[in-house]
Amino acid sequence: MKICTKCLIEKKVSEFHKDAQKSNGLASKCKDCAHIDRVKRYSNTKEKSIEYSKIWAINNPELTKKYQKDFIFRNPNFNKEQHAKNYKNNKQKVLDMNSLWQKNNRATCKARLAKYRATKKNATPLWANIEKIKDIYKLTVKLQMITGEIYEIDHIIPLQNDIVCGLHCEDNLQVITQKENRCKSNRINYGSYH
């Protein structure tokens, strides 16, 4: 047990950060008090801290990239949530920015579309029932007319994925809403197989 020098409460040793400079190897303030101090210090010097972080990131690009990858790995939904929040709060601005980007990067957009079409063409086996595939695409149009919601064709097992690549055939297609399709992206939804 150890007493915190700030809140003066006796706490377990695990409630203190390690500090090699102290004789007992522990910080004098408990983790809670240290956190409160950090928050206060940051709020008082927020702009300076942000500027320092930007400069550090510019001077340490490899470490910055590594830390970002580690963060994304530990928080897989963070980017998705941030993008969704940003889109919700700034929908028109995001749409305008996307439209502007597409106008300024037409070659990139065409290259992506060409790559997708080639992948789809190469992923269509000779035994695929093209008529059934067309019927599934027609179903999206019918559903859209009935419900007013936008429907899309989704490949249950994506055509492009790090783990496995699916085929463009009637058994690998499903009709889902545009929103569901955007959320799924090119991930495999293992719940679809039950």
N, C-alpha and C positions, 0 to 999 in steps of 0.2 A: 504494500500500500504506500501511497505517496500523496502529499498535499500539493495542490495546484497553487502557485504563487499569485494567481489572478483571482480566481473564484474562492480560494481558501477551503475547498472541499477535498476531503480525503477520497482518493479514487484508486482503482486497481492500476497496476503498473502498465497493463495493456492499453490504458486510456491516455498514455503519453507517447509522443513521438520519440524516436531514438535521437540522441545528440552526442556524438563522440567527443565533443569539447567539454562536456560536463563530467564531473568525477564519477557519478553513478551511471553515466551513459544514457540518461533520459533528459528530455526537455523540461524546463521548469514549469511551463504552462501545459495544461491538459489539451487534448486534441480539440475539444469543443471551444475552449477559449482561444486557442491558436487560430481556429477557423474564423471565429468572430473578428479577430484582429486582422486576418487576411482580407476579409470582406470589407471592413472599414478602410483599410489601407488602399485596396483596389478602388473603392468608390471615390476616395479622395484624389487618386492619381489615375483615374480611368483612361483619359486621353493619352497621358504619358505612357501608361502600360501598353495600350494598343499600339502606339507608335513604336515602342521598344520591340514588341512582338513582331511587327511588320519588318523592322530592320533586321532582327535576328533571323527571321524566315528567309529574307533575301540573302543574307550572308551564310546561311546553312541550308541550302536547297535539298541536299540528300537526306539530312536528318528530318527536315520538315516533311518531306515526302514519306519517310519511314513512320513518323509519328502520326501522320494523317491516315496511312494505311492501317496502322495498329488501332487507331481510334475507330475507323470504319469497321474493322474486323470485330472489335469488342462491342460496337453499337450498330448492328446491321440496319436497323430501322431509322437511324438518325437522319440520314440524307433524305429518305423517303418522306419522313414526317416534316422536315424542314421545307422540302419542295412543295408538299401539299399545303402547308401553312402559308408559304409565300404566295402560292397560286391563289389560294382562297382570299387572301388579303389584297392582292394586287392583280386580279384576274386579267383586266384589260391591258395593264402594263406588260404583263408576261406574254400575252398573246401578241401585242404589238412588237415586243422585243424578238419573239420567235419568228414573226413574219419578216421583220427587218433582217434577222440573221439569215433566213432562207433566201431572201432576195440578194443579199450580199455574198452568199455562198452557194449559188446554184450548182456549180460544178460538184461540190461535195455532196449536195442532196441527190444529184443525178447519179453519182458514183455509188452512194448507199443504196438507192433504189435498184440500180443495175446489179449490184452484188446480191441483194435480196432476191431479185427475180432469177438470177443464175442459180442461187442456192435452192430456190423453190423448184426450178426446172430440173436440177440435178437430183433433187430429193423425191421426184415423182417417179415411182417405179413403173415399169412397163405394164404390170398387172393392175394398176390403179384404175378404178372405174370412174372415168372422166365425167360421165353423165350424172352419177351420184354426187360427185364433187360439185358440179354445176347446180344440182338440186339443193345442196346445202347452202350454197351462196345465194340462191333465189330465196331460201327460207329467211335469210337475214333481212332482205328487202321487204318480205311480207310482214315479218314481225315488227319492223320499223314502221310500216304503214298502219298496223293495228294498234301498237302501243304508243307510238310517237317517240320512243326511245331509240337511240342508235345502237344497232347490233353489229357485231363483227365475227369473223371466223377466227378461231384460235386453234393453234396446233397444240394438242394435249402434251405431246413430247415435242419441244421446240425444234425448229429446223436448225438453229444455231445455239449450242449450249456447250459449256466447258466439259460436262460429264458425258452426255450422249446427244446425238442428233437424230431427230425423228424424220419420218417420211411425210411427203405431201400426198396423202391418200385418204379415202373416205373414213377409215377407221381411226385416223389420228386427228380428225377435225371435230370441233364442237362450236356451237353457236352461243356466244355470251355477249353481255353488254359491253359497250366501248369502255366504260369505267372499269369493269372487271378485267378486261383485256389489258388496259394500261397498268393496272395494279399487278397483274401476273407477269407482264413483260415476257422475257424469254426463260423464266424459271419453270421448273417442273412442279406441278401441284400433285403431290403424292396422294392426296385425298381423292383424286379423280379415279383411282383404281379400285376403290372399295365398293 
